[in-house]
Amino acid sequence: MVTRRSRTVATLVGGALVLAAAILVVRHFTAPSEPELPTIPEARRPVVEAAARLCPKVSVPLLAAQIDAESGWRPDADSGHAQGISQFAPQTWAEWGRDGDGDGKADVWEPEDAIPSQARYMCHLYDMVKNLPGDPTELALAAYNAGPTAVLEARGIPRIDETREYVDRILHTLLPQYRKSEAEYAAAHPSPGASRLTPRP
């Protein structure tokens, strides 16, 4: 015979179980999820991968992180003093812009021209800062943002807030994210016969 007391205990236990299950469900749906990693747009992947092969000092994740910081992958980005997906200033483009898509003209608004030009220019900047103290990737990125003269005169990253934030965002936020998303991409798209990636910036 079930007593009133045992029925009360059973009701309390059942209620506690329902409450615990409800709490778990709520936690599951309200717990912060891991932020989605940034990825290279598929339309831009071939040119980024080809551009990274132009300079042994840069990598696909580094170029991707830099483009993300520069323009958010927008070919029409225009800051007023720099243009296109790789944000070249007109005078820098005049010196470093190259025809990458074979149409006979170097167009800063064309990613297939701008991204390989970005890789070549970064290679040049690495060479310019190689005798300075400090991390070469930090210095090359700072030179891309502030101009090589500012970096050479400062003998390091110049005291320009925008430049320091730019370098920090690329190296400490975007680059680790792109490294991870590229590792996931490589795992999901194995290419037979492709050489193994070596660690690069």
N, C-alpha and C positions, 0 to 999 in steps of 0.2 A: 504494500500500500504506500502510495506516494504522499508524503506529508506536505503540509503547507510550507514548512521550512525548506524542504528539498526543492519544491517547485520554485520558491523565491531564489534560492541559490542558482538553480538552473537558468532562471530568467536573467539573473545578474551576469552569470558567466556568458550566456548567449549575447546579451547586450554588449558586454565588454569585447567579445570577439567581433561583433558587427562594427563597433566603434573603432577597434584597432584596424580592421580591414579598410574602413572608410578613410582613416588617417593615412594609411599606406597609399591608397589610391590618390588622395589629394597631394601627398608629397611627390608622387611619381609625376603628376601633371604640372606641379608648380615648381619643382626643382629646376634650377638654372641648367639649361642644356649647354653642352660645349659649343662655342661659336663655330659657325661654318667657316671652313678654310677658304681663303681666296684661291682662285685657279686662273690659269692662263686661258683666255677665250680661245676656243678651237680654231677660229679663223686666223688667229695670230700665232698659234703654236709653231707652224713650219718656219716662219720668218724669225721667231725668237730662237728656236733651236739652231737654225743656220747661222744667225748672228753670233751666238755664243761660240761657234766653232771658229770665228774670225780672230778671236783673241784668247790665248790660253789663260789669261788672268781673270776672265769673267766666266760666269756660269749661267745656265738657264734660270735658276732661282734668283740669282742676283739681278739679272736684266729684268726679270718679271717684277721683282720687288721695286726696282727703280722706276719702271714704267708706271706701276701702280701709284707710287708716291708722286710722280711727275704729273700724270694726267688722268689717273683712274681708268686707263686704257681707252681714253677718248681721242680719236684722231683729230677732232676739231677743237681740242683744248687750246685756249688762247688767254694767256695771263696778262697780255698787254705788252710784255717785253720778251716773252718766249712763246713758241708756237708748236702745235702738233702733238702727237702721242708721246714723243720723247723730249718735248719742250726745249727746242733749240732757240737761242737768241739769233736774230737775223745775221749778225756779224760772225757768229760761230758756225751757223749753217753755211754761210758763204765759203768758209774755209773747209769744213768737214762734211758737208752734205754730199752724198753720192747717189747716183742712179742705181737703185737696187732691183727694180722690177723690169729693167731693160726697155723702158719706153723712150729712152733718149733724154730724159730730164730728171734732175734731182729735185724732188718736191717734198718740202718739209711736212706737208699735210698727208703724204702717202706713207703708211706704216712700213711698206716694203722698202722704202728708201730710208726712212728715219731710223728704224730700229737697227739695221746694220751700221748706219752712220754713228749711232749711239755707241755700239760696241767698239768700233774703231777709235772713236774719240776717247772712250774710257781707257782703252789700251794706251793711247798717247798720254793720258793723265797719269796712269800708273807709272809710266816712264818718267814723267816730269817730277813726281813726288818721291821717287825711289830713294833719294838720298836724304830725305827729311826724317827726323825721329817720329815714331808713332806707327800706327797700323796703316799699311798702304791702302787698304780698301776704304777705311774711314777718310783718308786724305784724298783719294781719287774722287770719292763721292762729294766731299766738301768742295773740291775744285770744279766738279761738274755744276754744283749749285751756285757757288760764289765766284767762280772764275779761278783759274790757276794762279794768277798774279796775287790774289788775296791770300791764298794758301802759302805760296812761296814767301811772301812778305811776312806772314805771321809765323812761318816755320812750323805750321801745324794748322789745326782747324781754327779759322778766324773767329773772333768774338762777335759773331753775327747770330742772333737768336734763331732766325729762320734756317740758317745753314746747320746749326747744331741740332735743331729739332728734326730737320730733314735726314741727317746722317743717323741720328738715334732711331727715328721711326723705321728707316730701311733696315738697319742692322739688328735692331732688338725686337722689332714687332713683325715687319713684313717678311724679311728674309727667313726667319725660322718657320713662319707659316707657309711660305712658298716651298721651302725645302720639304716640309711634311706633305704638302699637297702633291708635289712632284714625285715623292716616294710612293704615295698612294696611286698616282697615275701610272708610274712605271710598273707597279705590281699588278695593276688591272689591265695594262696594255703591254705585255712582254713582247719585245721585238727580237726574233731569232737572229743570231749572228751579230747583234749590236754589242759594241764594246762596253764593258762595265764602267759605270760612272766612277770617277775618282773624286775625292772630296775637294771642292773648290769653294771660293767665297760665295 
